[in-house]
């Protein structure tokens, strides 16, 4: 049983998305598998593009996993505060 509190479709995986991209003629540039609403790696960010006609497409090397996604996200929010204009409120949860 998965810990899918985010309600994501459980029939989609990083591998399936990569295969779907290849079948559709899209270049998958990178994937980052992260925890989302649980400690389990249940979500994936994917960056892809449609290559120009005749363009050579680099083979996809596989996804990376990032169990520290939320810690890194909070750290980036703290760093952002140092570069923020005082008149622009920033909400970090």
C-alpha distances in whole Angstrom, upper triangle without the diagonal:
4,7,9,12,14,13,14,14,11,14,16,16,19,20,20,22,24,25,26,28,30,30,32,34,33,33,29,31,28,24,23,19,18,16,16,15,13,14,12,14,12,16,19,23,25,29,30,34,36,39,42,44,45,43,42,38,36,33,30,29,26,23,24,21,22,20,23,23,23,26,28,28,29,32,33,33,35,37,38,40,42,43,43,46,47,47,44,41,38,35,32,29
4,6,9,11,11,11,11,9,12,13,13,16,18,18,19,22,23,23,26,28,28,29,32,30,30,27,28,25,21,19,16,15,12,12,12,10,11,8,10,9,12,16,19,21,25,27,31,33,36,39,41,42,40,39,35,34,31,27,27,23,20,21,18,18,17,20,19,20,22,24,24,25,28,29,30,32,34,34,36,39,39,39,42,43,44,40,37,34,31,29,26
4,6,9,9,10,12,11,14,15,15,17,20,20,21,23,25,25,27,29,30,31,33,31,31,27,28,25,21,19,15,13,10,10,8,6,8,7,10,8,12,15,18,21,25,27,31,34,36,40,42,43,41,40,36,35,32,29,28,24,21,21,17,17,15,18,17,17,20,22,21,23,25,27,27,29,31,31,33,36,37,36,39,40,40,37,34,31,28,25,22
4,5,6,7,9,8,12,13,13,16,18,18,18,21,23,23,24,27,28,28,30,28,28,25,26,23,20,18,14,13,10,8,8,7,10,9,10,7,10,13,16,19,23,25,28,31,34,37,40,41,39,38,34,33,31,27,27,23,20,20,18,17,16,18,17,17,20,22,21,22,25,26,26,28,30,30,32,35,36,35,38,38,39,35,33,29,26,24,21
4,5,8,11,11,15,16,16,18,21,21,21,24,26,25,27,30,30,30,33,30,30,27,28,25,21,19,16,14,11,8,6,7,11,11,12,10,11,15,18,21,24,27,30,32,36,39,41,43,41,40,36,35,33,30,30,26,23,22,19,19,17,18,17,16,19,21,20,21,24,25,24,27,29,29,30,33,34,33,36,36,36,33,30,27,24,22,19
4,6,9,11,14,14,15,17,20,19,19,22,24,23,24,27,28,27,30,27,28,24,25,23,19,17,15,13,10,7,6,9,12,11,12,9,9,13,15,18,21,23,26,29,32,36,38,40,38,37,34,33,31,28,28,24,21,21,18,18,16,18,16,15,18,20,18,19,23,23,22,25,27,27,28,32,32,31,33,34,34,30,28,25,22,20,18
4,7,8,12,12,14,16,19,18,18,21,23,21,23,26,26,26,29,27,27,25,26,24,20,19,16,15,13,10,10,11,15,13,14,10,11,14,16,18,22,24,27,29,32,35,38,39,38,37,34,33,31,28,28,25,22,22,20,20,19,21,19,18,22,23,21,23,26,26,26,29,31,30,32,35,35,34,36,37,37,33,31,28,25,23,21
4,6,9,9,10,13,16,14,14,17,19,18,19,22,23,23,25,23,24,21,22,20,17,16,14,13,12,10,11,12,15,13,12,8,8,11,13,15,18,20,23,25,29,32,34,36,34,34,30,29,28,24,25,21,19,20,18,18,18,20,18,18,22,22,21,23,26,26,25,29,30,29,31,35,34,34,36,37,37,33,31,28,26,24,22
4,6,6,9,12,14,12,12,16,17,16,18,21,20,21,23,22,23,20,23,21,17,17,15,15,15,13,14,15,17,15,14,10,10,12,14,16,19,20,23,25,28,31,33,35,33,33,29,29,27,24,25,21,19,20,19,20,20,23,21,21,25,25,24,26,29,29,29,32,33,33,35,38,37,37,39,41,40,36,35,32,29,28,26
4,6,8,11,13,11,12,16,16,16,18,21,21,21,24,23,24,21,23,21,17,17,14,15,14,13,14,14,16,13,12,9,10,12,15,16,20,21,24,26,29,32,34,35,34,33,29,29,26,23,23,20,18,19,18,19,19,22,20,21,25,26,25,27,30,30,30,33,34,34,36,39,39,38,41,43,43,39,37,34,31,29,27
4,7,10,11,9,10,14,14,13,16,18,18,19,22,21,22,19,22,20,17,18,15,17,17,16,18,18,19,16,15,11,12,13,16,16,20,20,23,24,27,30,32,33,32,31,27,27,24,21,22,19,18,20,19,21,21,24,23,24,27,28,27,30,32,32,32,36,37,36,39,41,41,40,43,45,45,41,39,36,34,32,30
4,7,8,6,7,10,11,10,13,15,15,16,19,17,18,16,18,17,14,14,12,14,15,15,17,17,18,15,13,10,10,10,12,12,16,16,19,21,24,27,28,30,28,28,24,24,21,18,19,16,14,17,16,18,19,22,20,22,25,25,24,27,29,29,30,33,34,33,36,38,38,38,40,42,42,38,37,34,32,30,29
4,5,5,6,9,10,10,12,14,15,16,18,17,17,14,16,14,11,12,10,12,13,14,17,16,17,13,11,9,8,8,11,11,14,15,19,20,23,27,28,29,27,26,22,21,19,15,16,13,11,13,13,16,17,20,18,20,23,23,23,26,28,27,29,32,32,32,35,37,37,37,40,42,42,38,37,33,32,29,28
4,6,5,6,9,10,11,12,14,15,17,15,14,11,13,10,7,9,8,11,13,14,18,17,17,14,11,10,8,6,9,8,11,12,16,18,20,24,26,26,24,23,19,18,15,12,12,9,8,10,11,13,15,18,17,19,22,21,21,24,26,25,27,30,30,30,33,35,34,35,38,40,40,37,36,32,31,29,28
4,5,5,6,9,10,11,12,14,15,14,14,11,13,12,10,12,11,14,16,18,21,20,20,17,14,13,12,10,12,11,14,14,17,18,20,24,25,25,24,22,18,17,14,11,12,9,9,12,13,16,18,21,20,23,25,24,25,28,29,28,30,33,33,33,36,38,38,38,41,44,44,40,39,36,34,32,32
4,5,5,6,9,10,10,12,14,13,14,12,15,14,12,14,13,16,18,19,22,22,22,18,15,14,13,11,13,12,14,14,17,18,20,23,24,25,24,22,19,19,16,13,15,12,12,15,16,19,21,24,22,25,27,27,26,30,31,30,32,35,35,35,38,40,39,39,42,44,45,41,40,37,35,33,32
4,5,5,6,9,10,10,12,11,11,9,12,11,10,12,12,15,17,18,21,21,22,19,15,14,12,10,10,8,11,10,13,15,17,21,22,23,22,21,17,17,15,12,14,11,11,14,15,18,20,23,20,23,26,25,24,28,29,28,29,33,33,32,35,37,36,36,39,41,41,38,37,34,32,31,30
4,5,5,6,9,10,11,9,9,7,10,10,9,12,13,16,19,20,23,23,23,20,17,16,14,11,11,9,10,9,12,13,15,19,20,21,19,17,14,13,11,8,11,9,9,13,15,18,20,23,21,24,27,25,25,29,30,28,30,33,33,32,36,37,36,37,40,42,42,39,38,35,34,32,32
4,5,5,6,9,10,10,10,9,13,13,13,16,16,19,22,23,26,26,26,23,19,18,17,14,15,12,14,12,14,14,16,19,20,20,19,18,15,15,12,10,13,11,13,16,18,21,24,26,25,27,30,29,29,32,33,32,34,37,37,36,39,41,40,41,43,46,46,42,42,39,37,36,35
4,5,5,6,9,8,10,10,13,14,14,17,17,20,22,23,26,26,27,24,20,18,17,14,15,12,13,11,13,13,15,18,19,20,19,19,15,16,14,13,16,14,15,18,20,23,25,27,25,28,31,29,29,32,34,32,33,37,37,36,39,41,39,40,42,45,44,41,40,37,36,35,35
4,5,5,6,5,7,7,10,12,12,15,17,20,23,23,26,27,27,24,21,19,17,14,14,10,10,8,9,9,11,15,16,17,16,15,12,13,12,10,14,13,14,17,19,22,25,27,24,27,30,28,27,31,32,30,32,35,35,34,37,39,37,37,40,43,42,39,39,36,35,34,34
4,5,5,6,7,8,11,13,14,17,19,22,25,26,29,30,30,27,23,22,20,17,17,13,13,10,11,10,11,15,15,15,14,13,10,12,10,10,13,13,15,18,21,24,27,29,27,30,32,30,30,34,35,33,35,38,37,36,40,41,40,40,43,46,46,42,42,39,38,37,37
4,6,8,10,11,15,16,17,20,21,24,27,27,31,31,31,28,25,23,21,19,19,16,16,13,13,12,13,16,16,16,16,16,13,15,13,13,17,16,18,21,24,27,29,31,29,32,35,33,33,36,37,36,37,41,40,39,42,44,42,43,45,48,48,44,44,41,40,39,39
4,6,9,11,14,16,17,20,22,25,27,27,30,31,32,29,26,24,22,19,18,15,14,11,11,9,11,13,14,15,15,15,13,15,15,14,18,18,19,22,24,27,30,32,29,32,35,33,32,35,37,34,36,39,39,37,41,43,41,41,43,46,45,42,42,39,39,38,38
4,7,9,13,15,17,21,22,25,28,29,32,33,33,31,27,26,23,20,19,15,14,10,9,7,8,10,10,12,11,12,10,12,12,13,16,17,18,22,25,27,30,32,29,32,35,33,32,36,37,34,36,39,38,37,41,42,40,40,43,46,45,42,42,40,39,38,39
4,6,9,12,14,17,19,22,26,26,29,30,31,28,24,23,20,17,15,12,10,7,6,5,7,10,11,13,11,12,9,11,11,11,15,15,16,19,22,24,27,29,26,29,31,29,28,32,33,30,32,36,34,33,37,38,36,37,39,42,42,38,38,36,36,35,35
4,6,9,12,15,18,21,24,25,29,30,30,27,23,23,20,16,14,11,9,5,5,6,7,10,12,13,11,10,6,8,8,8,11,12,14,17,20,22,25,27,24,27,29,27,26,30,31,28,30,34,32,31,35,36,34,35,38,41,41,37,38,35,35,34,34
4,6,8,12,14,17,21,22,25,26,26,23,20,19,16,13,11,7,6,4,7,9,10,14,16,16,14,13,9,9,8,6,9,9,10,13,16,18,21,23,21,24,26,24,23,27,28,26,28,31,30,29,33,34,32,33,36,39,39,36,36,33,32,31,31
4,7,11,14,17,20,22,25,26,25,23,20,20,17,13,11,8,5,5,7,10,11,14,17,17,14,13,10,8,9,6,9,9,10,12,15,17,20,21,19,22,24,21,21,25,25,23,25,28,27,26,30,31,29,31,33,36,37,33,34,31,31,29,30
4,7,10,13,17,18,22,23,22,20,16,16,14,10,8,6,5,7,10,14,15,18,21,21,18,17,13,11,11,7,8,7,6,8,11,13,16,17,15,19,21,18,18,22,22,20,23,26,25,24,28,29,28,29,32,35,36,32,32,29,29,27,27
4,6,10,13,15,19,19,18,16,12,13,10,6,5,4,6,9,13,16,17,21,24,24,21,20,16,14,13,9,10,7,5,6,8,10,14,15,13,16,19,17,17,20,21,20,22,25,24,24,28,29,28,29,32,35,36,32,31,28,27,25,25
4,6,10,12,16,16,15,13,10,11,8,5,5,7,9,12,16,19,21,24,27,28,25,23,20,18,16,13,12,9,6,5,6,7,10,11,9,13,15,13,14,17,18,17,19,22,22,22,25,27,26,27,31,33,34,30,29,26,25,22,22
4,7,9,13,13,12,10,6,7,6,4,6,9,12,15,19,22,24,27,30,30,28,26,22,20,19,15,14,11,7,6,5,6,8,11,9,12,15,14,14,17,19,18,20,23,23,24,27,29,28,29,33,34,35,32,30,27,25,23,22
4,6,10,10,9,8,5,6,5,6,8,11,14,17,21,24,27,30,33,34,31,29,26,24,22,18,17,14,10,9,6,5,6,8,6,9,11,11,11,14,16,16,18,20,21,22,24,26,27,27,31,32,33,30,28,24,22,19,18
4,7,6,6,5,4,6,6,9,11,14,18,21,24,28,30,34,36,37,34,33,29,27,26,22,21,18,14,12,9,8,6,8,7,8,11,12,12,14,16,17,18,21,22,23,25,27,28,28,31,32,33,30,28,24,22,19,17
4,5,7,7,7,6,6,9,11,15,18,21,24,28,30,34,36,38,35,34,31,29,28,24,23,20,16,15,12,11,10,11,9,9,12,13,12,14,17,17,18,20,22,22,24,27,27,27,30,31,32,28,26,22,20,17,15
4,7,8,10,9,9,13,15,18,21,24,28,31,34,37,40,41,39,38,34,33,31,27,27,24,20,19,16,14,12,13,11,10,13,15,14,15,18,19,19,21,23,23,25,28,29,28,31,32,32,29,26,23,20,17,14
4,5,8,8,10,13,16,19,23,26,29,33,35,39,41,42,40,39,35,33,31,27,26,23,19,18,14,13,10,12,12,11,13,16,15,16,19,21,21,23,25,25,27,30,31,31,34,34,35,32,29,26,23,20,17
4,7,9,11,14,16,20,23,26,30,33,35,39,41,42,40,38,34,32,30,26,25,21,18,16,12,11,8,10,11,10,12,15,15,16,18,20,21,22,24,26,27,30,31,31,34,35,36,33,30,27,24,21,18
4,6,9,12,15,18,21,24,28,31,33,37,39,40,37,36,32,30,28,24,22,19,16,14,11,11,8,11,12,12,15,16,17,19,21,22,23,25,27,27,29,32,33,33,36,37,38,35,33,29,26,23,21
4,6,8,11,14,18,20,24,27,29,33,35,36,33,32,28,26,24,20,19,15,12,11,8,8,7,10,10,12,14,15,16,18,20,21,22,24,25,26,28,31,31,32,35,36,37,34,32,28,26,23,21
4,7,11,13,17,19,23,26,28,32,34,35,33,32,28,26,24,20,20,16,13,13,10,11,10,13,12,13,16,17,17,19,22,22,23,26,27,27,29,32,32,32,35,37,37,34,32,28,26,23,21
4,7,10,14,16,20,23,25,29,31,33,30,29,25,24,22,19,18,15,12,12,10,10,11,13,11,12,16,16,15,18,20,20,21,24,25,25,27,30,30,30,33,34,35,31,29,26,24,21,20
4,6,10,13,16,19,22,25,28,29,27,25,22,20,19,15,15,12,9,9,9,10,12,13,11,13,16,16,15,18,20,19,21,24,24,24,27,29,29,29,32,34,34,31,29,26,24,22,21
4,7,10,14,17,19,23,26,27,24,24,20,19,18,14,15,13,9,10,10,11,13,14,11,14,16,15,14,18,19,17,19,22,22,22,25,27,26,26,29,31,32,28,27,24,23,21,21
4,6,10,13,16,19,22,23,21,20,16,15,15,11,13,11,9,11,12,13,16,17,14,17,20,18,17,21,22,20,22,25,25,24,27,29,28,28,31,34,34,30,30,26,26,24,24
4,7,11,13,16,19,21,18,17,14,14,14,11,13,12,11,12,14,15,19,19,16,19,21,19,18,22,23,20,22,25,24,23,27,28,27,27,30,33,33,29,29,26,26,25,26
4,7,9,13,16,17,15,15,11,12,12,10,13,13,12,15,17,19,22,23,20,23,25,23,22,26,26,24,26,29,28,27,30,32,30,30,33,36,36,32,32,30,29,28,29
4,6,9,12,14,12,13,10,12,13,12,15,16,16,18,21,22,26,26,24,26,28,26,25,28,29,26,28,31,30,28,32,33,31,31,34,37,36,33,34,31,31,31,32
4,7,9,11,10,11,10,12,14,14,17,18,19,21,24,26,29,30,27,30,32,30,28,32,33,30,32,35,34,32,35,37,34,35,37,40,39,36,37,34,35,34,35
4,6,8,6,8,7,10,12,14,17,19,20,22,25,27,31,32,29,32,34,31,30,34,34,31,33,36,35,33,37,38,35,36,38,41,41,38,39,37,37,36,38
4,6,5,9,9,13,15,17,20,22,24,26,29,31,34,35,32,35,37,34,33,37,37,34,36,39,37,36,39,40,37,38,40,43,42,39,41,39,39,39,40
4,6,9,10,14,16,18,22,24,26,28,32,34,37,38,36,38,40,37,37,40,41,38,40,43,41,39,43,44,41,42,43,47,46,43,44,42,43,43,44
4,6,9,13,15,18,21,23,26,28,32,34,38,39,36,39,41,38,38,42,42,39,41,44,42,41,44,45,42,43,45,49,48,45,47,44,45,44,46
4,6,10,13,15,18,21,23,25,29,31,34,35,33,36,38,35,35,38,38,35,38,40,38,37,41,41,39,40,42,46,46,43,44,41,42,41,43
4,7,9,12,15,18,21,23,27,29,33,34,32,35,37,34,34,38,37,35,37,40,38,37,41,41,39,40,43,46,46,43,44,42,42,41,42
4,6,9,12,15,17,20,23,25,29,30,28,32,33,31,31,34,34,32,34,37,35,35,38,39,37,38,41,44,44,41,42,39,40,38,39
4,6,9,12,14,17,20,23,27,28,26,30,31,28,29,33,32,30,33,35,34,33,37,38,36,37,40,43,44,41,41,38,39,37,38
4,6,9,12,15,19,21,25,27,25,29,30,28,29,32,32,30,33,36,34,34,38,39,37,39,42,45,45,42,42,39,39,37,38
4,6,8,11,15,18,21,23,22,25,27,25,25,29,29,27,30,33,32,31,35,36,35,36,39,42,43,39,39,36,36,34,34
4,7,9,13,16,19,21,20,24,25,23,24,28,28,27,30,32,31,31,35,35,35,36,39,42,43,40,40,36,36,34,34
4,7,10,13,16,19,18,22,23,21,22,26,26,25,28,30,30,30,34,35,34,35,39,41,42,39,38,35,34,32,31
4,7,10,13,15,14,18,20,18,19,22,23,22,25,27,27,27,30,32,31,32,36,38,39,36,35,31,30,28,28
4,7,10,12,12,15,16,15,16,20,20,19,22,24,24,25,28,29,29,30,34,36,37,34,33,30,29,26,26
4,6,9,9,13,14,13,15,18,18,18,21,23,23,24,27,28,29,30,33,35,37,33,32,28,27,24,23
4,5,6,9,10,9,11,14,14,15,17,19,20,21,24,25,26,27,30,32,34,30,29,25,24,21,20
4,6,8,9,10,12,14,14,16,18,19,20,22,24,26,27,28,31,33,34,31,29,25,24,20,19
4,6,5,6,9,10,11,12,14,16,17,18,20,22,23,24,28,29,31,28,26,22,21,17,16
4,6,5,6,9,10,11,12,14,15,16,19,21,21,22,26,27,29,25,24,20,18,15,15
4,5,5,6,9,10,11,13,14,15,17,19,21,21,24,25,27,24,21,18,16,12,11
4,5,5,6,9,10,11,13,14,16,18,19,20,24,25,27,24,22,18,16,13,12
4,5,5,6,9,10,11,12,15,16,17,18,22,23,25,23,21,17,16,13,13
4,5,5,6,9,10,11,13,15,16,16,20,21,23,20,18,14,13,10,10
4,5,5,6,9,10,11,14,15,15,19,20,21,19,16,13,11,8,8
4,5,5,6,9,10,12,13,15,18,19,22,19,18,14,14,10,12
4,5,5,6,9,10,11,12,16,18,20,17,16,12,13,10,12
4,5,5,7,9,10,10,14,15,17,14,13,9,9,7,9
4,5,5,7,10,10,14,14,17,15,13,10,11,8,11
4,5,6,7,9,13,14,17,15,15,12,13,11,14
4,5,5,6,10,12,14,12,12,9,11,10,13
4,5,5,8,9,12,10,10,8,10,9,13
4,6,9,10,13,12,12,11,14,13,16
4,7,9,12,11,12,11,14,14,18
4,6,8,7,8,8,11,13,16
4,6,6,8,9,13,15,19
4,6,7,9,13,15,18
4,6,10,13,16,19
4,6,10,13,16
4,7,10,13
4,6,10
4,6
4
